[in-house]
Amino acid sequence: MEQQLNDILEQQLRAPQIPEAISWWPLAPGWWIIAALLLTLACYGVIKLRQNRQKNNYRRSAATMLDAYYSDWKQQPNDGNYLLAANSVIKRACSHFDTASRKLSGNDWVNYLNARCKNDLSKATQTALSNGLYQKQPKADIESIHQDLKAWLLAHNTHAIDDSEEALNAEVSNA
């Protein structure tokens, strides 16, 4: 009898049912919001990257031109020609963001360049740009001047940099 009861109970037992696997799709609304935010952020980043690249295109062009003039100088060393060409490249780069810079020359031009970069130009470069351009046969250390001007091109700021205490105090009082 006990055996019969066991058989009846065993027949009534069902095989365990395994639930369906949880699908990763469709996503919950929170994931859709996160995906939309990430897509928006990625688009914004790409747009800003393109704008920054276009904004600094003049730097790359000017650096390429400087390198071309430098390689010309290496083939036919003429300090005066290099200084004139390099100065015109720097002037064109500056006129990209400040047209008033076209009129500057001599010490005013050198001071203008130094005001736009935290690292001042070397004394040799300052002398070459302020006086060497106007000499018949200038002699200059073109290698160091080239490196100096190229570094200035890549590091300059389009606005004057003034680290003086008066300028900082004026900014604080205006805020």
LOVOTOR-380949 format. One line per 2 residues: number of its first residue (from 1); their letters; for each residue x, y, z of C-alpha. Coordinates in nm, 3 decimals. Each point is the difference from the previous one (the first is absolute). Layout:
# residues N
NUM> a> X,Y,Z | ...
***
This chain:
# residues 175
1> me> 0.000,0.000,0.000 | 0.273,0.226,0.080
3> qq> 0.150,-0.076,-0.336 | -0.328,0.086,-0.168
5> ln> -0.019,0.329,0.184 | 0.355,0.083,-0.105
7> di> -0.086,-0.077,-0.361 | -0.307,0.224,0.010
9> le> 0.196,0.285,0.160 | 0.280,-0.043,-0.250
11> qq> -0.243,0.027,-0.290 | -0.140,0.322,0.142
13> lr> 0.342,0.162,0.018 | 0.084,0.222,-0.291
15> ap> 0.340,0.061,-0.145 | 0.147,0.326,0.128
17> qi> -0.059,0.287,-0.238 | 0.306,0.211,-0.083
19> pe> -0.083,0.365,-0.056 | 0.092,0.165,-0.329
21> ai> 0.337,0.172,-0.016 | -0.020,0.370,0.072
23> sw> 0.060,0.191,-0.322 | 0.220,0.306,-0.009
25> wp> -0.238,0.152,-0.253 | -0.217,0.204,0.017
27> la> 0.188,0.234,0.226 | -0.160,0.167,0.294
29> pg> -0.080,0.373,-0.040 | 0.292,0.098,0.221
31> ww> 0.244,-0.163,-0.241 | -0.159,0.187,-0.292
33> ii> 0.054,0.327,0.185 | 0.364,-0.087,0.073
35> aa> 0.055,-0.101,-0.365 | -0.151,0.328,-0.122
37> ll> 0.218,0.201,0.238 | 0.314,-0.186,-0.109
39> lt> -0.086,0.051,-0.367 | -0.062,0.371,0.060
41> la> 0.326,0.031,0.190 | 0.192,-0.180,-0.276
43> cy> -0.149,0.229,-0.267 | 0.084,0.308,0.207
45> gv> 0.358,-0.124,0.045 | 0.045,-0.060,-0.373
47> ik> -0.137,0.346,-0.084 | 0.228,0.170,0.255
49> lr> 0.299,-0.199,-0.124 | -0.066,0.107,-0.360
51> qn> -0.049,0.363,0.104 | 0.326,-0.001,0.196
53> rq> 0.184,-0.163,-0.289 | -0.134,0.259,-0.246
55> kn> 0.074,0.283,0.242 | 0.365,-0.109,0.025
57> ny> 0.048,-0.084,-0.367 | 0.196,0.323,-0.052
59> rr> 0.259,-0.121,0.254 | 0.065,-0.322,-0.192
61> sa> 0.017,0.184,-0.332 | 0.242,0.257,0.139
63> at> 0.219,-0.270,0.156 | 0.011,-0.183,-0.334
65> ml> 0.099,0.322,-0.179 | 0.272,0.069,0.257
67> da> 0.138,-0.349,-0.053 | 0.000,0.051,-0.377
69> yy> 0.192,0.328,0.034 | 0.240,-0.167,0.241
71> sd> 0.072,-0.284,-0.245 | 0.054,0.263,-0.273
73> wk> 0.245,0.177,0.232 | 0.186,-0.328,0.059
75> qq> 0.047,-0.042,-0.376 | 0.099,0.361,-0.063
77> pn> 0.094,0.177,0.324 | -0.115,0.360,-0.018
79> dg> -0.088,0.129,0.346 | -0.174,0.310,-0.132
81> ny> -0.237,-0.194,-0.225 | -0.090,-0.241,0.279
83> ll> -0.061,0.280,0.250 | -0.226,0.186,-0.243
85> aa> -0.194,-0.313,-0.090 | -0.034,-0.118,0.361
87> ns> -0.108,0.346,0.113 | -0.268,0.011,-0.272
89> vi> -0.129,-0.344,0.107 | -0.025,0.112,0.362
91> kr> -0.171,0.326,-0.106 | -0.255,-0.193,-0.207
93> ac> -0.066,-0.232,0.291 | -0.052,0.297,0.234
95> sh> -0.223,0.179,-0.249 | -0.225,-0.306,0.013
97> fd> -0.120,0.110,0.345 | 0.114,0.366,0.017
99> ta> 0.020,0.215,-0.314 | 0.166,0.286,0.190
101> sr> 0.317,-0.210,0.030 | 0.075,0.055,-0.371
103> kl> 0.112,0.357,0.072 | 0.248,-0.087,0.275
105> sg> 0.375,-0.008,-0.050 | 0.323,0.013,0.198
107> nd> -0.024,-0.020,0.378 | -0.378,0.048,-0.008
109> wv> -0.030,-0.316,-0.211 | 0.223,-0.200,0.236
111> ny> -0.189,0.128,0.308 | -0.327,-0.096,-0.170
113> ln> 0.128,-0.355,-0.059 | 0.131,-0.032,0.356
115> ar> -0.332,0.120,0.141 | -0.179,-0.292,-0.164
117> ck> 0.214,-0.283,0.129 | 0.100,-0.093,0.354
119> nd> 0.353,-0.079,-0.115 | 0.168,0.307,-0.145
121> ls> 0.193,-0.029,-0.323 | 0.374,-0.042,0.044
123> ka> 0.222,0.308,-0.016 | 0.141,-0.117,-0.336
125> tq> -0.349,-0.029,-0.148 | -0.107,0.333,0.147
127> ta> 0.305,0.172,-0.148 | -0.045,-0.170,-0.336
129> ls> -0.367,0.101,-0.025 | 0.045,0.354,0.126
131> ng> 0.330,0.094,-0.172 | 0.116,-0.281,-0.227
133> ly> -0.278,0.048,-0.250 | 0.130,0.346,-0.085
135> qk> 0.366,-0.088,-0.047 | 0.157,-0.063,-0.338
137> qp> 0.180,-0.324,0.091 | -0.137,-0.118,0.335
139> ka> 0.177,-0.279,0.182 | -0.214,-0.204,0.235
141> di> -0.024,-0.344,0.155 | -0.277,-0.120,-0.231
143> es> -0.029,-0.345,0.160 | -0.087,0.142,0.342
145> ih> -0.217,0.275,-0.151 | -0.194,-0.260,-0.198
147> qd> -0.056,-0.215,0.310 | -0.098,0.308,0.201
149> lk> -0.252,0.122,-0.257 | -0.148,-0.346,-0.046
151> aw> -0.039,-0.039,0.376 | -0.166,0.343,0.014
153> ll> -0.243,-0.100,-0.277 | -0.109,-0.311,0.185
155> ah> -0.021,0.160,0.345 | -0.126,0.354,-0.056
157> nt> -0.328,0.127,0.131 | -0.226,0.210,-0.218
159> ha> -0.046,0.246,0.288 | 0.272,0.188,0.180
161> id> 0.127,-0.178,0.309 | 0.057,0.234,0.291
163> ds> 0.112,-0.164,0.324 | 0.063,0.327,0.177
165> ee> -0.151,0.057,0.341 | -0.192,0.310,-0.116
167> al> -0.172,-0.195,-0.276 | -0.103,-0.274,0.244
169> na> -0.132,0.256,0.248 | -0.194,0.178,-0.276
171> ev> -0.163,-0.328,-0.103 | -0.095,-0.079,0.359
173> sn> -0.148,0.345,0.058 | -0.200,-0.017,-0.326
175> a> -0.149,-0.338,0.088
***
